[in-house]
């Protein structure tokens, strides 16, 4: 990852757009990443979401398939 990658625009989706996206795709077709803390994840999360807390994201990027769209929340 180069310094210019930090300045790339990142597409965003509304909650409704995410719902439609998830409904139209098989879970194998995307990465769903919950970047909250473990206690928040345990309390409630979107089924199928992988917990990768924000503070661990850089070290755990290898767990996210770069060939698939990624939804992080």
N, CA, C and O atoms as CSV, one atom per row, in Angstrom:
chain,resi,resn,atom,element,x,y,z
A,1,UNK,N,N,0.839,-1.167,0.000
A,1,UNK,CA,C,0.000,0.000,0.000
A,1,UNK,C,C,0.887,1.234,0.000
A,1,UNK,O,O,1.758,1.392,0.855
A,2,UNK,N,N,0.656,2.088,-0.954
A,2,UNK,CA,C,1.447,3.302,-1.061
A,2,UNK,C,C,0.750,4.483,-0.420
A,2,UNK,O,O,-0.426,4.412,-0.063
A,3,UNK,N,N,1.485,5.560,-0.279
A,3,UNK,CA,C,0.949,6.756,0.361
A,3,UNK,C,C,-0.270,7.299,-0.392
A,3,UNK,O,O,-1.174,7.849,0.237
A,4,UNK,N,N,-0.318,7.161,-1.698
A,4,UNK,CA,C,-1.448,7.669,-2.472
A,4,UNK,C,C,-2.731,6.892,-2.207
A,4,UNK,O,O,-3.828,7.407,-2.427
A,5,UNK,N,N,-2.597,5.650,-1.733
A,5,UNK,CA,C,-3.786,4.870,-1.407
A,5,UNK,C,C,-4.605,5.520,-0.289
A,5,UNK,O,O,-5.813,5.303,-0.201
A,6,UNK,N,N,-3.970,6.295,0.544
A,6,UNK,CA,C,-4.681,6.966,1.633
A,6,UNK,C,C,-5.575,8.096,1.136
A,6,UNK,O,O,-6.413,8.593,1.887
A,7,UNK,N,N,-5.409,8.508,-0.116
A,7,UNK,CA,C,-6.172,9.616,-0.663
A,7,UNK,C,C,-7.216,9.177,-1.677
A,7,UNK,O,O,-7.862,10.022,-2.297
A,8,UNK,N,N,-7.395,7.872,-1.859
A,8,UNK,CA,C,-8.393,7.362,-2.782
A,8,UNK,C,C,-9.785,7.510,-2.183
A,8,UNK,O,O,-9.987,7.349,-0.979
A,9,UNK,N,N,-10.729,7.818,-3.046
A,9,UNK,CA,C,-12.118,7.901,-2.623
A,9,UNK,C,C,-12.629,6.494,-2.311
A,9,UNK,O,O,-12.331,5.542,-3.031
A,10,UNK,N,N,-13.394,6.377,-1.239
A,10,UNK,CA,C,-13.964,5.089,-0.842
A,10,UNK,C,C,-15.470,5.173,-1.030
A,10,UNK,O,O,-16.118,6.048,-0.456
A,11,UNK,N,N,-16.034,4.272,-1.828
A,11,UNK,CA,C,-17.487,4.305,-2.024
A,11,UNK,C,C,-18.213,4.021,-0.709
A,11,UNK,O,O,-17.756,3.215,0.102
A,12,UNK,N,N,-19.327,4.678,-0.511
A,12,UNK,CA,C,-20.143,4.435,0.667
A,12,UNK,C,C,-21.530,3.997,0.221
A,12,UNK,O,O,-21.959,4.270,-0.899
A,13,UNK,N,N,-22.219,3.311,1.126
A,13,UNK,CA,C,-23.567,2.834,0.840
A,13,UNK,C,C,-24.454,3.174,2.029
A,13,UNK,O,O,-24.004,3.186,3.175
A,14,UNK,N,N,-25.703,3.445,1.741
A,14,UNK,CA,C,-26.670,3.643,2.822
A,14,UNK,C,C,-27.013,2.273,3.404
A,14,UNK,O,O,-26.692,1.241,2.815
A,15,UNK,N,N,-27.661,2.274,4.550
A,15,UNK,CA,C,-28.073,1.006,5.171
A,15,UNK,C,C,-28.990,0.227,4.228
A,15,UNK,O,O,-28.887,-0.996,4.129
A,16,UNK,N,N,-29.870,0.923,3.550
A,16,UNK,CA,C,-30.781,0.254,2.620
A,16,UNK,C,C,-30.021,-0.347,1.435
A,16,UNK,O,O,-30.334,-1.454,0.998
A,17,UNK,N,N,-29.043,0.362,0.923
A,17,UNK,CA,C,-28.230,-0.172,-0.181
A,17,UNK,C,C,-27.470,-1.417,0.265
A,17,UNK,O,O,-27.346,-2.373,-0.501
A,18,UNK,N,N,-26.971,-1.414,1.477
A,18,UNK,CA,C,-26.268,-2.597,2.005
A,18,UNK,C,C,-27.245,-3.764,2.132
A,18,UNK,O,O,-26.907,-4.892,1.771
A,19,UNK,N,N,-28.437,-3.510,2.636
A,19,UNK,CA,C,-29.442,-4.582,2.746
A,19,UNK,C,C,-29.723,-5.212,1.387
A,19,UNK,O,O,-29.772,-6.436,1.263
A,20,UNK,N,N,-29.908,-4.379,0.371
A,20,UNK,CA,C,-30.174,-4.897,-0.982
A,20,UNK,C,C,-28.976,-5.684,-1.508
A,20,UNK,O,O,-29.137,-6.752,-2.099
A,21,UNK,N,N,-27.780,-5.153,-1.289
A,21,UNK,CA,C,-26.565,-5.830,-1.741
A,21,UNK,C,C,-26.465,-7.215,-1.102
A,21,UNK,O,O,-26.233,-8.204,-1.797
A,22,UNK,N,N,-26.640,-7.288,0.214
A,22,UNK,CA,C,-26.534,-8.567,0.922
A,22,UNK,C,C,-27.616,-9.548,0.484
A,22,UNK,O,O,-27.374,-10.752,0.412
A,23,UNK,N,N,-28.805,-9.034,0.193
A,23,UNK,CA,C,-29.911,-9.896,-0.234
A,23,UNK,C,C,-29.673,-10.471,-1.625
A,23,UNK,O,O,-30.130,-11.572,-1.932
A,24,UNK,N,N,-28.958,-9.726,-2.467
A,24,UNK,CA,C,-28.741,-10.143,-3.858
A,24,UNK,C,C,-27.499,-11.005,-4.061
A,24,UNK,O,O,-27.294,-11.528,-5.157
A,25,UNK,N,N,-26.676,-11.164,-3.050
A,25,UNK,CA,C,-25.403,-11.875,-3.196
A,25,UNK,C,C,-25.329,-13.071,-2.251
A,25,UNK,O,O,-25.965,-13.081,-1.197
A,26,UNK,N,N,-24.566,-14.054,-2.629
A,26,UNK,CA,C,-24.248,-15.184,-1.746
A,26,UNK,C,C,-23.110,-14.738,-0.840
A,26,UNK,O,O,-22.227,-14.009,-1.291
A,27,UNK,N,N,-23.102,-15.154,0.431
A,27,UNK,CA,C,-22.046,-14.723,1.361
A,27,UNK,C,C,-20.615,-14.990,0.879
A,27,UNK,O,O,-19.679,-14.332,1.332
A,28,UNK,N,N,-20.444,-15.935,-0.022
A,28,UNK,CA,C,-19.108,-16.207,-0.560
A,28,UNK,C,C,-18.647,-15.146,-1.555
A,28,UNK,O,O,-17.491,-15.153,-1.979
A,29,UNK,N,N,-19.548,-14.233,-1.930
A,29,UNK,CA,C,-19.239,-13.236,-2.949
A,29,UNK,C,C,-18.732,-11.910,-2.390
A,29,UNK,O,O,-18.403,-11.010,-3.163
A,30,UNK,N,N,-18.661,-11.767,-1.074
A,30,UNK,CA,C,-18.234,-10.505,-0.484
A,30,UNK,C,C,-17.590,-10.743,0.883
A,30,UNK,O,O,-17.713,-11.819,1.468
A,31,UNK,N,N,-16.907,-9.718,1.371
A,31,UNK,CA,C,-16.360,-9.702,2.730
A,31,UNK,C,C,-17.249,-8.780,3.552
A,31,UNK,O,O,-17.515,-7.648,3.149
A,32,UNK,N,N,-17.707,-9.261,4.700
A,32,UNK,CA,C,-18.491,-8.441,5.615
A,32,UNK,C,C,-17.687,-8.350,6.905
A,32,UNK,O,O,-17.493,-9.349,7.598
A,33,UNK,N,N,-17.222,-7.148,7.222
A,33,UNK,CA,C,-16.298,-6.955,8.338
A,33,UNK,C,C,-16.897,-5.997,9.364
A,33,UNK,O,O,-17.273,-4.870,9.044
A,34,UNK,N,N,-16.976,-6.474,10.601
A,34,UNK,CA,C,-17.431,-5.657,11.726
A,34,UNK,C,C,-16.181,-5.136,12.422
A,34,UNK,O,O,-15.408,-5.922,12.969
A,35,UNK,N,N,-15.971,-3.826,12.410
A,35,UNK,CA,C,-14.749,-3.235,12.957
A,35,UNK,C,C,-14.933,-2.691,14.372
A,35,UNK,O,O,-14.086,-1.955,14.879
A,36,UNK,N,N,-16.046,-3.059,15.002
A,36,UNK,CA,C,-16.296,-2.586,16.358
A,36,UNK,C,C,-15.516,-3.442,17.368
A,36,UNK,O,O,-14.737,-4.315,16.984
A,37,UNK,N,N,-15.734,-3.184,18.632
A,37,UNK,CA,C,-15.065,-3.918,19.704
A,37,UNK,C,C,-15.780,-5.244,19.966
A,37,UNK,O,O,-16.971,-5.369,19.679
A,38,UNK,N,N,-15.064,-6.236,20.509
A,38,UNK,CA,C,-15.673,-7.548,20.763
A,38,UNK,C,C,-16.970,-7.500,21.569
A,38,UNK,O,O,-17.900,-8.247,21.266
A,39,UNK,N,N,-17.054,-6.655,22.571
A,39,UNK,CA,C,-18.284,-6.580,23.371
A,39,UNK,C,C,-19.459,-6.092,22.527
A,39,UNK,O,O,-20.584,-6.561,22.695
A,40,UNK,N,N,-19.198,-5.152,21.622
A,40,UNK,CA,C,-20.256,-4.658,20.739
A,40,UNK,C,C,-20.694,-5.757,19.772
A,40,UNK,O,O,-21.886,-5.936,19.523
A,41,UNK,N,N,-19.726,-6.485,19.235
A,41,UNK,CA,C,-20.018,-7.589,18.319
A,41,UNK,C,C,-20.842,-8.659,19.026
A,41,UNK,O,O,-21.817,-9.168,18.474
A,42,UNK,N,N,-20.446,-8.991,20.241
A,42,UNK,CA,C,-21.145,-10.025,21.013
A,42,UNK,C,C,-22.585,-9.612,21.295
A,42,UNK,O,O,-23.492,-10.444,21.269
A,43,UNK,N,N,-22.791,-8.329,21.564
A,43,UNK,CA,C,-24.125,-7.813,21.871
A,43,UNK,C,C,-25.054,-7.956,20.661
A,43,UNK,O,O,-26.221,-8.319,20.809
A,44,UNK,N,N,-24.530,-7.668,19.465
A,44,UNK,CA,C,-25.333,-7.765,18.251
A,44,UNK,C,C,-24.439,-7.525,17.038
A,44,UNK,O,O,-23.559,-6.665,17.072
A,45,UNK,N,N,-24.662,-8.275,15.982
A,45,UNK,CA,C,-23.923,-8.080,14.735
A,45,UNK,C,C,-24.721,-8.654,13.572
A,45,UNK,O,O,-25.657,-9.431,13.764
A,46,UNK,N,N,-24.344,-8.266,12.389
A,46,UNK,CA,C,-24.976,-8.797,11.186
A,46,UNK,C,C,-24.511,-10.244,11.025
A,46,UNK,O,O,-23.309,-10.508,11.050
A,47,UNK,N,N,-25.445,-11.185,10.861
A,47,UNK,CA,C,-25.042,-12.584,10.680
A,47,UNK,C,C,-24.040,-12.729,9.528
A,47,UNK,O,O,-24.227,-12.164,8.450
A,48,UNK,N,N,-22.991,-13.485,9.776
A,48,UNK,CA,C,-21.957,-13.712,8.770
A,48,UNK,C,C,-20.809,-12.733,8.813
A,48,UNK,O,O,-19.814,-12.912,8.112
A,49,UNK,N,N,-20.932,-11.693,9.632
A,49,UNK,CA,C,-19.864,-10.689,9.720
A,49,UNK,C,C,-18.667,-11.251,10.475
A,49,UNK,O,O,-18.814,-11.966,11.466
A,50,UNK,N,N,-17.486,-10.914,9.985
A,50,UNK,CA,C,-16.247,-11.286,10.665
A,50,UNK,C,C,-15.800,-10.122,11.526
A,50,UNK,O,O,-15.743,-8.983,11.063
A,51,UNK,N,N,-15.483,-10.409,12.774
A,51,UNK,CA,C,-15.021,-9.372,13.689
A,51,UNK,C,C,-13.533,-9.133,13.491
A,51,UNK,O,O,-12.710,-10.022,13.712
A,52,UNK,N,N,-13.204,-7.925,13.074
A,52,UNK,CA,C,-11.815,-7.462,13.000
A,52,UNK,C,C,-11.833,-6.038,13.560
A,52,UNK,O,O,-12.050,-5.083,12.814
A,53,UNK,N,N,-11.607,-5.892,14.872
A,53,UNK,CA,C,-11.651,-4.547,15.458
A,53,UNK,C,C,-10.725,-3.579,14.728
A,53,UNK,O,O,-9.653,-3.961,14.258
A,54,UNK,N,N,-11.145,-2.344,14.640
A,54,UNK,CA,C,-10.406,-1.317,13.906
A,54,UNK,C,C,-8.926,-1.297,14.287
A,54,UNK,O,O,-8.067,-1.162,13.416
A,55,UNK,N,N,-8.626,-1.427,15.562
A,55,UNK,CA,C,-7.231,-1.374,16.010
A,55,UNK,C,C,-6.403,-2.548,15.482
A,55,UNK,O,O,-5.175,-2.462,15.451
A,56,UNK,N,N,-7.046,-3.636,15.070
A,56,UNK,CA,C,-6.352,-4.824,14.565
A,56,UNK,C,C,-6.371,-4.923,13.046
A,56,UNK,O,O,-5.750,-5.816,12.470
A,57,UNK,N,N,-7.072,-4.023,12.409
A,57,UNK,CA,C,-7.314,-4.138,10.971
A,57,UNK,C,C,-6.032,-4.233,10.147
A,57,UNK,O,O,-5.927,-5.092,9.273
A,58,UNK,N,N,-5.078,-3.382,10.407
A,58,UNK,CA,C,-3.846,-3.376,9.618
A,58,UNK,C,C,-3.133,-4.726,9.692
A,58,UNK,O,O,-2.634,-5.222,8.681
A,59,UNK,N,N,-3.083,-5.319,10.882
A,59,UNK,CA,C,-2.388,-6.588,11.060
A,59,UNK,C,C,-3.190,-7.775,10.527
A,59,UNK,O,O,-2.635,-8.851,10.306
A,60,UNK,N,N,-4.480,-7.584,10.323
A,60,UNK,CA,C,-5.340,-8.704,9.911
A,60,UNK,C,C,-5.899,-8.560,8.498
A,60,UNK,O,O,-6.826,-9.276,8.119
A,61,UNK,N,N,-5.338,-7.638,7.720
A,61,UNK,CA,C,-5.817,-7.444,6.352
A,61,UNK,C,C,-5.747,-8.717,5.520
A,61,UNK,O,O,-6.523,-8.889,4.580
A,62,UNK,N,N,-4.828,-9.600,5.859
A,62,UNK,CA,C,-4.689,-10.860,5.113
A,62,UNK,C,C,-5.946,-11.736,5.218
A,62,UNK,O,O,-6.113,-12.668,4.431
A,63,UNK,N,N,-6.827,-11.445,6.179
A,63,UNK,CA,C,-8.062,-12.204,6.355
A,63,UNK,C,C,-9.169,-11.741,5.413
A,63,UNK,O,O,-10.224,-12.371,5.336
A,64,UNK,N,N,-8.935,-10.651,4.703
A,64,UNK,CA,C,-9.938,-10.086,3.799
A,64,UNK,C,C,-9.511,-10.364,2.366
A,64,UNK,O,O,-8.416,-9.987,1.948
A,65,UNK,N,N,-10.386,-11.026,1.618
A,65,UNK,CA,C,-10.089,-11.363,0.223
A,65,UNK,C,C,-10.144,-10.092,-0.625
A,65,UNK,O,O,-11.215,-9.507,-0.786
A,66,UNK,N,N,-8.996,-9.654,-1.173
A,66,UNK,CA,C,-8.978,-8.408,-1.950
A,66,UNK,C,C,-9.711,-8.518,-3.289
A,66,UNK,O,O,-9.956,-7.503,-3.940
A,67,UNK,N,N,-10.056,-9.721,-3.699
A,67,UNK,CA,C,-10.758,-9.913,-4.969
A,67,UNK,C,C,-12.266,-9.743,-4.828
A,67,UNK,O,O,-12.980,-9.712,-5.831
A,68,UNK,N,N,-12.758,-9.631,-3.598
A,68,UNK,CA,C,-14.193,-9.502,-3.355
A,68,UNK,C,C,-14.524,-8.114,-2.831
A,68,UNK,O,O,-13.683,-7.479,-2.195
A,69,UNK,N,N,-15.738,-7.632,-3.087
A,69,UNK,CA,C,-16.152,-6.366,-2.479
A,69,UNK,C,C,-16.156,-6.520,-0.954
A,69,UNK,O,O,-16.457,-7.596,-0.437
A,70,UNK,N,N,-15.826,-5.457,-0.249
A,70,UNK,CA,C,-15.799,-5.495,1.212
A,70,UNK,C,C,-16.747,-4.447,1.767
A,70,UNK,O,O,-16.728,-3.282,1.368
A,71,UNK,N,N,-17.571,-4.894,2.694
A,71,UNK,CA,C,-18.446,-4.001,3.437
A,71,UNK,C,C,-17.945,-4.007,4.871
A,71,UNK,O,O,-17.912,-5.051,5.522
A,72,UNK,N,N,-17.557,-2.839,5.356
A,72,UNK,CA,C,-17.087,-2.697,6.732
A,72,UNK,C,C,-18.043,-1.781,7.474
A,72,UNK,O,O,-18.491,-0.756,6.961
A,73,UNK,N,N,-18.334,-2.185,8.685
A,73,UNK,CA,C,-19.202,-1.337,9.520
A,73,UNK,C,C,-18.742,-1.388,10.949
A,73,UNK,O,O,-19.338,-0.744,11.812
